[in-house]
Amino acid sequence: MRSRRRPTGPARVVFAAVIAWLALLLVVPLGALALSVAGSFSAVVAALTSAEALHAIGLSVGVAAACIVANGIFGVAGALVLVRQRFVGRRLLDALVELPLALSPVMTGLAFLLVFGRNGLLHPALDAVGLQVAFAWPAVLLATLFVTLPFTLREVALVLEELGDSEEQAAATLGATGWQTFWRVTLPNLRSGLVVGTTLTSARALGEFGAVLVVGGGIANRTQTATTFIHSAIEERQEPAAYGMALLLAAVAVALLFVLQRDRE
Amino acid sequence: MNHGPSGRAGALALRGGVTAWVTALVAVPVLVLAWRGIADGPAAFWAAISDPAAVDALWLSGWTAAVASVLNAIAGTALAWVLVRWDVPGRRAIGALVDLPLAIPTLVAGVLIIALFGPQTPIGHWLVGIGIPVAFAKPGIVLALLFVTLPFGVRAVEPVLEELDPAEEEASYTLGATPFYTLTRVLLPPLFPAIAAGAVQTFARSVAEFGSLAAVSGNIPHRTLVAPVYVLGEVEAGNPSGAAAVSLVLLAIALTLQPLGAALARRAGARRA
């Protein structure tokens, strides 16, 4: 590590400017939100312990947990395929994995609506078996799986690329079967990638809004998540509910950030 | 016989499973979206994207994204320079703050801006009084975009700056060059591809941004309605084809910018070597 000096001359001006920028953009708005919540604390507590709010939090946490598990499995499998295998269409698969990052969330919701909604592609088939996806919890889950798809895979792929396969070769030479090598050598080595990927997945899943609003509808006690709860609270001018839930999500974000920072070191 | 994930049969099964998952979850919905955008024919597509409200929404998204990209490029470069070059108090805290928008839900970013600048707050009330409303107005849109894209500008420049020898800046400065000369002739030229890569990423994210803007922009057609929120409005108005057509324009912008950003990032990386 290069030694750094205390800022002198023009560097002091730049330092003051960037501190002011971060304060204006992040610190002061967070402070304003916290103050506002503190000012109406009992109303906030009442709003956040309502049946509606608890259902919304429960759905968000449940969907996030499902995304963590699904992306954990898919992320490792996908990274193994994209990093280790050479095949026709590999670049296309790679591009498809990255595609959710390029799409506006509202487009994601619309895409799923066009598949599962009233005039959607799969609607007749789903209707025949009596399964409702759009405006029901499966839609919330699918949309959140879509937007969180790249995170764990990318982090695991980064680790896998650096790792190489010499340890696995050694295990195979020593007589380990494919699965033994996977469970005892490959997977433990991917731990750091899985931790970072899972953290990013949690943050994105808990925070997803546009996609789950469009395809889930944000129906109270049914498809309302923590974010769509905030949205409807804003529209109904229920400030304590909106600000309280927003502060709760911001606090969770800060906690996840700590995990991320710790893991970077 | 079971060869596990590394055997030939295992590798094929793994590839098949991953491909099926990505196809079902990503490829099919996006293809259906693209198909619905053009299924009614070119005339209907054109009518949908040349609707005055759609044009105004796309234009608003475009120019606010451009403003955010320029401001974020400046702020990001300055932040990266401070974090890489100097031993400033609270360096680690600043680094963590820069990543905060990655973790904070985008809708919450919008709520934060309303909590500070909303018309019922003292600051918001005062700003409306002097004729510069922030919440539910264009400055709020830019502010929200700057919040959610903050990490992009910094993180694009940081690793490249890390590799540049500070001796060049110091030599220029101690040989009597003005800070402005040192900045524009010594510091910025090698950083340019990295700064541009960050700006492209900022622009792409800004054009797609939905959650914070749904909360903060006020969504007034022709004035503060950005393209992604316009798409939501068309969906809610029962016009999924129109929504899909405007979505296709946004998708085209995203798919043009992604390789451009990647190419710039590669050039920035190449300079490092």
Interface residues (C-beta under 8 A of the other chain):
Chain A: R2 S3 R4 R5 R6 P7 G9 P10 A11 V14 F15 A17 V18 I19 W21 L22 L25 L26 V27 V28 P29 L30 A32 L33 S36 F74 A77 G78 L80 V81 R84 Q85 F87 G89 L93 L96 V97 E98 L99 P100 A102 L103 S104 P105 V106 M107 T108 G109 L110 A111 F112 L113 L114 V115 G117 N119 G120 L121 L142 L145 F146 L149 E168 A172 T177 G178 W179 Q180 T181 F182 T186 L200 A203 L206 G207 E208 F209 G210 L213 V214 T227 I230 H231 I234 A242 Y243 A246 L249 A250 A253 V254 L256 L257 L260 Q261
Chain B: N2 H3 G4 P5 S6 G7 G10 A11 L14 R15 G17 V18 T19 W21 V22 T23 L25 V26 A27 V28 P29 V30 V32 L33 R36 A75 A78 L79 W81 V82 R85 W86 D87 V88 R92 I94 G95 A96 L97 V98 D99 L100 P101 L102 A103 I104 P105 T106 L107 V108 V111 L112 I113 I114 A115 L116 T121 L143 L146 F147 L150 P166 P179 A204 V207 A208 E209 F210 G211 A214 A215 A227 P228 V229 V231 L232 V235 P240 A243 A244 S247 L250 L251 A254 L255 Q258
